[in-house]
Amino acid sequence: MSKEEKIKKILLESGFEDKDIIFGRVNLGTGRKYLRVGYWRPLSDELVEKLNLYEDRYYDEDCGYKYSYDY
């Protein structure tokens, strides 16, 4: 089972909807992989720790903080 499949399984078991679990890759030289949930929603500290993720957030003037998670 891939890392993405494991993350998705735990998020689904935690009550998230499949359509809200989005995996991506940054194309700005690093190629880092990231996860976002819904419209850049935060995850609980417990889930971040359980999934071994690294939180990345930035402030958007229109929407407030947006969260993604490197893995």
C-alpha positions in Angstrom: 0.0 0.0 0.0 1.4 3.4 -1.0 1.9 6.3 1.5 -1.0 8.1 -0.2 -3.3 5.1 0.1 -2.4 4.8 3.8 -3.1 8.5 4.4 -6.4 8.4 2.6 -7.5 5.2 4.4 -6.9 6.9 7.8 -8.6 10.1 6.8 -11.7 8.2 5.5 -11.8 6.3 8.8 -11.7 9.6 10.6 -14.8 10.9 8.8 -13.4 12.9 5.9 -15.0 12.5 2.5 -13.1 11.0 -0.4 -13.8 14.1 -2.6 -12.1 16.3 0.0 -8.8 14.4 0.1 -6.4 15.9 -2.5 -2.9 14.9 -3.2 -0.5 17.1 -5.2 3.1 17.8 -6.1 4.8 21.2 -6.2 6.4 21.8 -9.5 8.7 24.6 -8.4 12.0 22.6 -8.4 11.5 20.6 -5.3 8.8 18.2 -6.5 7.6 17.8 -2.9 4.4 15.9 -2.3 1.6 17.4 -0.3 -1.9 16.8 0.9 -4.7 19.2 1.3 -8.1 18.5 2.8 -11.2 20.3 1.4 -10.5 24.0 0.7 -7.2 24.1 2.6 -8.7 23.1 5.9 -6.5 22.4 9.0 -6.1 18.9 10.4 -6.0 18.1 14.1 -2.6 17.9 15.7 -3.4 14.2 16.5 -4.0 13.4 12.8 -0.9 15.3 11.7 1.2 13.3 14.1 -0.5 9.9 13.4 0.1 10.4 9.6 3.6 11.7 10.0 2.8 15.0 8.1 4.5 18.4 8.2 2.1 21.3 8.3 2.6 24.2 5.9 0.3 27.2 6.1 0.1 30.6 4.7 -2.1 33.6 5.1 -4.4 34.6 2.2 -5.9 38.1 2.6 -9.3 36.9 1.2 -9.6 33.5 3.0 -7.4 33.6 6.0 -5.0 30.7 6.7 -4.7 27.9 4.2 -3.2 24.6 5.2 -1.4 21.9 3.3 0.7 19.0 4.6 4.0 17.7 3.2 4.6 13.9 3.5 
